[in-house]
Amino acid sequence: MILQLFKKKKEFTLQRTYRAPIATVWEAWTQADLLRQWWGPKNTFVPECRIEPHVGGEVYVVMEAGEGMGKYAGTRWPMAGTFTRVDPVSRLTYDARSWTDGQEATTTIEHTNDITLQERDGQTTLTLDVTISSIGDKAKMAAFGMKFGYKAQLDKLAERLAGQSG
Amino acid sequence: MVTSMQAAVFVALGEPSRLRIVDLLRAGPLPVGAIAEALGIRQPQVSKHLRVLGDSGIVSSQAQARQRIYQLEAAPFEDIGQWVASFERLWDDRLDSLGDFLNSITHEKKDDGP
């Protein structure tokens, strides 16, 4: 199947050092009323936010484009996940799906976010490791620079291929 | 938008044997003989397919000892990397935004302080 070309995992790591105590940074990640104040980059806001910071607990955050985003205004990008590791106040891990509302089937990115906090001299270093395990079909198709119509063609091709090798 | 190069990629992959070659090369570079053997296709046929894959930039080759080794090229698959990059950029912005937020609340605390 052609789409398996993209089954490879993708990873990236980001790091920041903040002038804030570790407990404050932890709270910013684990309290919904605080998280919603910074989660959305410029011109976005967070209309929905639920966080249950314990293993098996839910993390659900919706980012919505505001007026400043022009034609994207009103577009919602939810992230829904489950905590797999919660070590206050140093480590937070969750598995999640992120997608564009209304296009869930084609835009979903499945990822694991692993947040590590370390305090030193009153400053807190945050390390975010993101591992992407799956990307929606739309992105996969875009990877071949194809318009959507090609998908059926490719599926047919994959079927034929499966028939031949089987 | 479908550029001519991307259209060539599509045409190149639109042939079952070539798709099987690409699939095989995902595991690592191989000489033409090994590809022919693995897929049960005659070597001249494989060479022909490899030429088409080479012309569209999907596969490149290197001379090694007395044979040519064929491998997958990253470029045609780079758009997927751009998708990942935009996700990375979102998180990058988000962490900056967290920094601004932390600054704003620590300032507030200072203002409220003695």
Chai-1 contact restraints between the chains, C-beta under 6 A:
chainA,res_idxA,chainB,res_idxB,connection_type,confidence,min_distance_angstrom,max_distance_angstrom,comment,restraint_id
A,F6,B,I80,contact,1.0,0.0,6.0,A-B,restraint_1
A,K10,B,V84,contact,1.0,0.0,6.0,A-B,restraint_2
A,F12,B,E88,contact,1.0,0.0,6.0,A-B,restraint_3
A,L14,B,W91,contact,1.0,0.0,6.0,A-B,restraint_4
A,L14,B,D92,contact,1.0,0.0,6.0,A-B,restraint_5
A,L14,B,L95,contact,1.0,0.0,6.0,A-B,restraint_6
A,R16,B,L95,contact,1.0,0.0,6.0,A-B,restraint_7
A,Y18,B,G99,contact,1.0,0.0,6.0,A-B,restraint_8
A,Y18,B,L102,contact,1.0,0.0,6.0,A-B,restraint_9
A,A20,B,L102,contact,1.0,0.0,6.0,A-B,restraint_10
A,A20,B,T106,contact,1.0,0.0,6.0,A-B,restraint_11
A,Q37,B,F101,contact,1.0,0.0,6.0,A-B,restraint_12
A,W38,B,S97,contact,1.0,0.0,6.0,A-B,restraint_13
A,W38,B,L98,contact,1.0,0.0,6.0,A-B,restraint_14
A,W38,B,F101,contact,1.0,0.0,6.0,A-B,restraint_15
A,P41,B,D93,contact,1.0,0.0,6.0,A-B,restraint_16
A,P41,B,S97,contact,1.0,0.0,6.0,A-B,restraint_17
A,A139,B,W83,contact,1.0,0.0,6.0,A-B,restraint_18
A,A142,B,D79,contact,1.0,0.0,6.0,A-B,restraint_19
A,A143,B,F77,contact,1.0,0.0,6.0,A-B,restraint_20
A,A143,B,D79,contact,1.0,0.0,6.0,A-B,restraint_21
A,A143,B,I80,contact,1.0,0.0,6.0,A-B,restraint_22
A,G145,B,V2,contact,1.0,0.0,6.0,A-B,restraint_23
A,G145,B,Q6,contact,1.0,0.0,6.0,A-B,restraint_24
A,L161,B,P16,contact,1.0,0.0,6.0,A-B,restraint_25
A,L161,B,L19,contact,1.0,0.0,6.0,A-B,restraint_26
